[in-house]
């Protein structure tokens, strides 16, 4: 039986052919991988009432539209001192430093090295050799210096892909810092309006207690004159106790809310008395009208998600380029000096060379890494789409609810005015003996309930205005951040 033997040259040819085919197939597959276009289509307009003209309120400082100096000061302090803002700023500095490192690796790399040694040799036993130029005893010195350089010659645009990805990471970190500032500004304003709402409720509770004391004194006098039963004074005493208990609870809530404001503003050690929260609220300022497309230009979370897509696309491109050969240029210079007893030499040298690396057996690993990066890029694109949709939902919802809050405040304002007038009439009638206690207390209860609803609606409208400003992109426009940020670089 005969066996056919393949010549070594034929086997080598087939191996080279298989390697070349694998490389070409990998390059073709790498070239086909690219991020898909994100679907960020939005409705042409909000299904919500139009706001004020676009230029009516400066969205980069929306909190000044409330006309409250205390609020403006608290927000500015929070933007400068809050730990979340400072952490985001430090993260931005970290990413900027990482960008520099990512770019420098494509520039020439090399370090100078030097060494020196001095050796003293003494012959202790045996035959000492002392020939000119060679001796077993004496002092020898050696000096060396080298400077070797390695430079990856970028023929396929790896440095540009790395720069694009690094710039996108910096942009994402900058927008994350901006988002942290916008969130802290909104949290501070929201906490401040909650504190003012608690102050109003506390003032109402104290006013209720004052009125109940007056009624208690009046009921006691009427009982003493035999004009009313003593049970009326006891009933009013119970109402007075409830009012005092509510005032005590509101005092504690207000103090806790003021402490939360001080923490947001970075003023932790200050007493809560330093926060002025007067028991008054004004009307919610108008929210500028905006097109849904402007969310893509202003909302920091949307712009951050968009930057994440660019960064992932850059990393995807680098994963594709990993299949291409890498060319490295390696020049160097050197100097050496040798001194021995009876012998001396000094030399200098220079080298120039290069190398090329073409992935062959590592192609399966590179293919796996490319698939991983493709999946990460798809995740970034999907997250961008979700962020845009969420932004539109939040903006439209905030505008619709704000409009409802305004109408609710208008209705309750009129209702509170009528209820207060009815209570005053009932109290006057009770003082003159024309109205019984039950009618008076019912009128007071109706007035207090309407006033509580009005206060809640007013505070809710202010808080909703804060949400609306934040939802429509209230913050800092992208064009103002071209060269800004903490220690821009």
TORMARFI-303754 format. One line per 10 residues: number of its first residue (from 1); for each residue x, y, z of C-alpha. Coordinates in steps of 0.5 Angstrom, whole numbers, plus 500, padded with zeros to 3 digits. Layout:
REM residues N
NUM = X:Y:Z | ...;
END
This chain:
REM residues 489
1 = 500:500:500 | 503:507:498 | 501:513:502 | 502:520:498 | 506:525:502 | 506:532:501 | 512:536:500 | 514:541:506 | 513:547:501 | 506:545:499;
11 = 504:545:506 | 507:552:508 | 504:555:502 | 497:552:504 | 498:555:511 | 500:562:508 | 494:561:504 | 490:560:510 | 493:565:514 | 492:570:509;
21 = 484:568:508 | 483:568:516 | 486:575:516 | 482:578:510 | 476:575:513 | 477:578:519 | 478:585:516 | 472:584:512 | 468:583:518 | 471:588:522;
31 = 470:593:517 | 462:592:517 | 462:593:524 | 459:600:525 | 454:603:530 | 447:604:528 | 444:611:528 | 440:612:534 | 432:613:533 | 431:620:537;
41 = 425:622:533 | 420:626:538 | 413:629:536 | 413:636:533 | 411:640:539 | 408:638:547 | 401:637:548 | 402:642:553 | 400:649:554 | 405:654:551;
51 = 409:657:556 | 412:664:556 | 417:666:550 | 424:663:549 | 427:669:552 | 423:671:558 | 427:667:563 | 434:665:562 | 435:658:563 | 442:658:565;
61 = 440:661:572 | 432:659:572 | 432:660:580 | 433:668:579 | 426:668:576 | 423:667:583 | 425:673:585 | 428:671:592 | 434:673:594 | 435:667:599;
71 = 433:662:594 | 439:665:589 | 444:665:595 | 442:658:597 | 443:655:590 | 449:659:588 | 452:656:595 | 450:649:593 | 453:649:586 | 460:651:589;
81 = 460:647:596 | 456:641:595 | 460:634:595 | 456:631:589 | 458:637:585 | 465:637:587 | 465:629:586 | 463:630:579 | 468:636:578 | 474:631:580;
91 = 471:626:576 | 472:631:570 | 479:632:572 | 480:625:572 | 477:623:565 | 481:629:562 | 488:626:565 | 486:620:562 | 485:623:555 | 492:626:555;
101 = 495:619:557 | 491:615:551 | 494:620:546 | 501:620:549 | 501:613:548 | 501:614:540 | 507:619:541 | 515:617:541 | 516:613:547 | 523:612:550;
111 = 527:613:557 | 534:615:558 | 538:609:562 | 545:610:565 | 549:606:570 | 556:606:573 | 560:601:577 | 567:601:581 | 570:594:582 | 576:593:587;
121 = 579:587:586 | 585:584:590 | 588:577:589 | 588:573:596 | 591:567:594 | 594:563:587 | 598:566:582 | 597:574:581 | 597:576:573 | 600:582:572;
131 = 600:583:564 | 600:590:561 | 592:590:559 | 590:585:563 | 591:584:571 | 587:580:576 | 588:585:582 | 586:593:581 | 580:597:580 | 576:597:574;
141 = 570:602:572 | 565:601:568 | 560:607:565 | 554:606:560 | 548:610:557 | 543:609:553 | 537:612:550 | 532:607:546 | 526:610:543 | 520:606:540;
151 = 514:609:536 | 508:606:533 | 507:609:526 | 500:610:526 | 498:608:519 | 491:606:520 | 488:612:524 | 488:609:531 | 490:615:534 | 485:619:531;
161 = 480:614:534 | 483:614:541 | 482:621:541 | 475:621:539 | 473:616:544 | 477:620:549 | 474:627:547 | 467:624:548 | 469:621:555 | 471:628:557;
171 = 464:631:554 | 460:626:558 | 464:627:564 | 463:635:563 | 455:633:562 | 455:629:568 | 458:635:572 | 453:639:569 | 447:634:570 | 450:634:578;
181 = 449:642:578 | 442:642:575 | 440:636:580 | 443:640:586 | 440:647:584 | 433:643:583 | 434:640:590 | 436:646:593 | 430:650:590 | 425:644:592;
191 = 427:644:599 | 427:651:600 | 420:651:597 | 418:646:602 | 421:649:608 | 417:655:606 | 410:651:606 | 412:648:612 | 413:655:615 | 406:657:612;
201 = 403:651:616 | 406:653:622 | 404:660:622 | 397:658:620 | 397:653:626 | 399:658:631 | 394:663:628 | 389:657:629 | 391:656:636 | 391:664:638;
211 = 384:664:635 | 382:658:639 | 384:661:645 | 380:667:644 | 374:663:643 | 376:659:649 | 376:666:653 | 369:668:650 | 366:661:651 | 369:661:659;
221 = 366:668:660 | 359:666:657 | 359:660:661 | 360:664:667 | 354:669:665 | 350:663:664 | 349:664:657 | 352:658:654 | 354:651:657 | 361:650:660;
231 = 362:644:655 | 363:649:650 | 369:652:653 | 371:644:654 | 370:643:647 | 374:649:644 | 380:647:649 | 380:640:645 | 381:644:639 | 386:649:642;
241 = 390:643:644 | 390:640:637 | 392:646:634 | 398:647:639 | 400:640:638 | 400:641:630 | 404:647:631 | 410:643:635 | 410:638:630 | 411:643:624;
251 = 416:646:628 | 420:640:628 | 419:639:621 | 421:646:619 | 428:645:623 | 429:638:620 | 428:641:613 | 432:647:614 | 438:643:616 | 437:639:610;
261 = 438:646:606 | 444:647:610 | 447:641:608 | 445:642:601 | 448:648:601 | 455:646:604 | 453:650:611 | 453:644:615 | 456:647:622 | 451:653:621;
271 = 445:653:626 | 438:653:622 | 436:660:624 | 441:662:619 | 436:660:613 | 430:665:612 | 424:661:610 | 418:667:611 | 411:664:611 | 409:667:604;
281 = 409:664:597 | 409:668:590 | 406:665:584 | 410:661:580 | 414:664:574 | 413:662:567 | 416:657:564 | 419:659:557 | 416:655:551 | 421:650:548;
291 = 421:645:542 | 422:638:544 | 428:638:539 | 431:643:544 | 432:637:549 | 437:634:545 | 441:641:546 | 440:643:553 | 439:637:557 | 445:635:560;
301 = 443:627:561 | 441:627:554 | 448:630:552 | 452:625:556 | 448:619:553 | 450:622:546 | 457:623:548 | 457:616:551 | 455:613:544 | 461:617:541;
311 = 466:614:546 | 463:607:545 | 464:608:537 | 471:610:538 | 472:604:542 | 469:600:537 | 473:603:531 | 480:601:535 | 477:594:536 | 476:594:529;
321 = 483:597:527 | 486:591:532 | 486:587:526 | 491:591:522 | 498:590:522 | 502:595:527 | 509:598:525 | 514:600:530 | 520:604:529 | 526:603:534;
331 = 532:608:534 | 537:608:539 | 544:611:541 | 549:608:546 | 555:610:550 | 560:606:554 | 567:606:557 | 571:601:561 | 577:602:565 | 581:596:568;
341 = 588:596:570 | 592:597:564 | 586:597:560 | 581:603:557 | 576:603:552 | 570:608:550 | 565:607:545 | 559:609:542 | 553:606:538 | 547:608:534;
351 = 541:603:532 | 536:604:527 | 530:598:526 | 523:597:526 | 518:591:527 | 511:589:524 | 506:585:528 | 500:582:524 | 495:578:528 | 494:571:526;
361 = 493:566:532 | 490:572:536 | 484:573:531 | 479:569:535 | 481:573:541 | 480:580:537 | 474:577:534 | 471:576:541 | 473:583:543 | 470:586:537;
371 = 463:583:539 | 463:585:546 | 465:592:544 | 459:592:538 | 454:590:544 | 457:595:548 | 456:600:543 | 449:598:541 | 447:599:549 | 450:606:549;
381 = 445:607:543 | 439:604:546 | 441:608:552 | 441:614:548 | 434:613:545 | 431:611:552 | 434:618:555 | 431:622:550 | 424:619:550 | 425:620:558;
391 = 427:627:557 | 421:628:553 | 416:625:557 | 418:628:564 | 418:635:560 | 411:634:557 | 409:631:564 | 412:637:568 | 409:642:563 | 402:639:563;
401 = 402:638:571 | 404:646:572 | 399:648:568 | 394:644:572 | 397:647:579 | 396:654:576 | 389:653:575 | 388:649:582 | 391:655:585 | 387:660:582;
411 = 380:656:584 | 383:655:591 | 385:662:592 | 377:665:591 | 375:659:595 | 379:661:601 | 377:668:600 | 370:666:601 | 371:661:606 | 375:666:610;
421 = 369:671:610 | 364:666:612 | 368:664:618 | 369:671:620 | 361:672:619 | 360:666:624 | 365:668:629 | 362:675:629 | 355:672:630 | 358:667:636;
431 = 360:673:639 | 354:677:639 | 350:670:641 | 347:670:634 | 350:663:632 | 352:657:636 | 359:654:637 | 358:648:632 | 356:653:626 | 362:657:628;
441 = 367:651:629 | 364:648:622 | 365:655:619 | 372:655:621 | 374:648:619 | 372:649:612 | 376:655:612 | 382:652:615 | 381:646:610 | 381:650:604;
451 = 387:655:606 | 391:648:607 | 389:646:600 | 391:653:598 | 398:653:601 | 399:646:599 | 397:648:591 | 402:654:592 | 408:650:594 | 406:645:589;
461 = 406:650:584 | 413:652:585 | 416:645:586 | 413:644:579 | 416:650:576 | 422:647:579 | 421:640:576 | 419:644:569 | 425:648:569 | 429:642:570;
471 = 425:638:565 | 426:643:559 | 433:643:560 | 434:649:565 | 442:649:566 | 447:651:561 | 447:651:554 | 452:646:550 | 455:652:546 | 457:655:553;
481 = 461:649:555 | 466:649:549 | 472:651:554 | 469:652:560 | 468:647:566 | 472:646:573 | 479:648:570 | 478:647:563 | 483:644:559;
END
